[in-house]
Amino acid sequence: MSKYYITGGADSHWFPTKAKTLASAKSIASKTYQAAVGSKIEVAELVGSGESERYERVAVKHGFDDWQQA
């Protein structure tokens, strides 16, 4: 199971990554969404299990600004 998930722009779904670190997940998210989207990009971790599973945002980036802790 993936540890980090990414989303950006108008996407309403979280997509799994193969990133093992938050820095790698941020890099993947930037490469995936930055050029095409240029708006909000988010990185999350999947926490909980079963019916209590949820995506907990750990980092967000607005446009071309620096990453911020969520």
Secondary structure as GFF3:
##gff-version 3
##sequence-region A 1 70
A	DSSP	beta_strand	4	8	.	.	.	ID=ss1
A	DSSP	beta_strand	15	16	.	.	.	ID=ss2
A	DSSP	alpha_helix	22	33	.	.	.	ID=ss3
A	DSSP	beta_strand	40	47	.	.	.	ID=ss4
A	DSSP	three_ten_helix	50	52	.	.	.	ID=ss5
A	DSSP	beta_strand	54	62	.	.	.	ID=ss6
A	DSSP	beta_strand	68	69	.	.	.	ID=ss7
###
